[in-house]
């Protein structure tokens, strides 16, 4: 799983019809994961702009929300309240 911050939304009028009805967000992975990367993730948690989110990737992403037939490889599965780490 990855931790990221929602930076914006993505709209695509032409896409695989299995993606219809999904909300896509642009997410920047942050310092918890190493170097920053921007990804697009389907949202199953109702995340909003600037939320810190938990992202699942790969085949596990399709299992979220029972969406095994949908061609996604990153899904937001939670909005994070806090992170505690020992330095």
C-alpha positions as CSV (number, residue, x, y, z in Angstrom):
1,X,0.0,0.0,0.0
2,X,1.0,3.6,-0.5
3,X,0.3,6.9,1.2
4,X,-0.5,9.9,-1.0
5,X,-2.0,13.3,-1.1
6,X,-4.9,14.2,-3.4
7,X,-3.8,17.0,-5.8
8,X,-6.7,17.1,-8.2
9,X,-9.4,15.3,-10.2
10,X,-9.2,13.7,-13.7
11,X,-12.0,13.4,-16.2
12,X,-12.0,11.3,-19.4
13,X,-15.0,11.4,-21.7
14,X,-13.7,8.6,-23.8
15,X,-12.6,5.5,-21.9
16,X,-13.3,1.8,-21.4
17,X,-17.0,1.6,-20.6
18,X,-16.1,-0.5,-17.5
19,X,-14.6,2.7,-16.0
20,X,-17.9,4.6,-16.2
21,X,-19.1,5.7,-12.8
22,X,-15.7,5.7,-11.2
23,X,-14.2,8.9,-9.7
24,X,-10.6,9.4,-10.6
25,X,-8.2,11.5,-8.5
26,X,-4.6,12.7,-9.2
27,X,-2.5,11.6,-6.2
28,X,1.0,12.5,-5.3
29,X,2.8,9.9,-3.2
30,X,4.7,11.7,-0.5
31,X,7.7,11.4,1.8
32,X,6.4,8.2,3.5
33,X,7.0,6.2,0.3
34,X,10.3,7.7,-0.8
35,X,10.6,9.9,-3.9
36,X,7.4,11.7,-4.9
37,X,5.4,10.3,-7.8
38,X,2.1,11.3,-9.4
39,X,-0.5,8.6,-10.1
40,X,-4.1,8.4,-11.0
41,X,-6.3,6.3,-8.6
42,X,-10.0,5.4,-8.6
43,X,-11.6,6.6,-5.4
44,X,-13.6,4.2,-3.2
45,X,-13.3,6.2,0.0
46,X,-14.8,9.6,-0.8
47,X,-11.5,11.5,-0.7
48,X,-11.2,15.2,-1.5
49,X,-8.6,17.7,-2.5
50,X,-5.5,17.7,-0.2
51,X,-6.7,14.6,1.8
52,X,-4.0,12.2,2.9
53,X,-5.1,8.8,1.5
54,X,-4.3,5.1,1.6
55,X,-3.8,3.6,-1.8
56,X,-3.8,-0.1,-2.8
57,X,-2.2,-1.1,-6.1
58,X,-2.0,-4.0,-8.4
59,X,-4.4,-6.9,-8.4
60,X,-5.5,-5.9,-4.8
61,X,-6.9,-2.7,-6.3
62,X,-9.5,-4.6,-8.3
63,X,-10.6,-6.5,-5.2
64,X,-11.7,-3.2,-3.5
65,X,-15.4,-2.8,-3.9
66,X,-15.7,-6.1,-5.7
67,X,-14.5,-4.7,-9.0
68,X,-12.6,-7.7,-10.4
69,X,-13.6,-6.9,-14.0
70,X,-12.5,-3.2,-14.0
71,X,-9.1,-2.3,-15.5
72,X,-7.6,-0.3,-12.6
73,X,-4.3,-0.8,-10.8
74,X,-4.6,1.9,-8.1
75,X,-7.6,2.5,-5.8
76,X,-8.0,4.9,-2.8
77,X,-9.3,2.7,0.0
78,X,-9.1,5.1,2.9
79,X,-8.7,8.7,4.1
80,X,-5.9,8.9,6.7
81,X,-6.5,10.7,9.9
82,X,-2.9,10.6,11.2
83,X,0.4,8.9,10.8
84,X,2.8,8.2,13.6
85,X,6.4,7.2,13.0
86,X,9.5,6.8,15.2
87,X,12.4,8.6,13.7
